[in-house]
Amino acid sequence: MLVVGEKINSSIKEVEEAILQRNESFIQDLAKRQMLAGADYLEVNSGLRVYPEEEAEDMEWLVPLVQGVTGLPLCIDSAYPLVLKTALRHHQGIAIINSISGDPDRWESILPLAKQYGCFIVALPSDRSGIPSNAAGRVKIAERISQGVLSYGIPLQSLYIDPLVMPLSADTRSSTLFITTLKEMKQALPEAKTISGLSNISYGLPRRSLINQAFLILSLGAGLEAAILNPLDQRLMALLKATEALLNRDPFCQKYIGAYREGRLA
């Protein structure tokens, strides 16, 4: 299970202020705490900026700052090719680009960057018509994206498909639709991997961490391979280790035992 730490995101007020004020110590502390909690990647997002040039300047500052203190690769979250290009130019290691959709017009500005820098790619099964309301529609778009990725010489092993989960508060079918879509994605595109922006499921509900924790267990049981989540939720990370062990995804329970010895099992 690949864990992408979600906290360096300008949609969080304190993070936005830290980026605007170039508060190095705040960002470095947040990055280090996520690393120590078990994150494999860290997401960086400064998407609240009005102009892409400003967002690119933020990335030019964020990428070396975060990597310098953690050594972790990053998930670059931006809608603008200029921002992605700037971030990748300063990035060390294999980055994740978040994201592309089923709109081919976006591919020609993003997929060449992914090819050039050898990136992983998050793909969202949506297009100009929106997000399909059923699993079959989402799988169809994912298959179209996979053909586009291959046409640029990028292997499907570099593709992470997000089945897309909507807030449970808006539609109580969200979780079951996600699980169904996830399973069908894995059958239709076995070479690709799956990922989820986990905390979307709990938006608008009280005790969000409880919903996130239960959703993670269900998703792991259905075969989810990566998640953008809050690694500072110690209970969530403990359940991740326990569930992987139960699903035989942790040989000899090494990760579980290691987390216990490090005091990371809540």
Helices and strands as residue ranges (DSSP letters): E 2-9, H 13-20, H 24-36, E 41-45, H 52-70, E 74-77, H 81-90, E 96-100, H 104-117, E 120-123, H 135-151, G 156-158, E 159-161, H 174-188, E 193-197, G 198-202, H 208-221, E 226-229, H 234-246, G 251-253, H 254-261
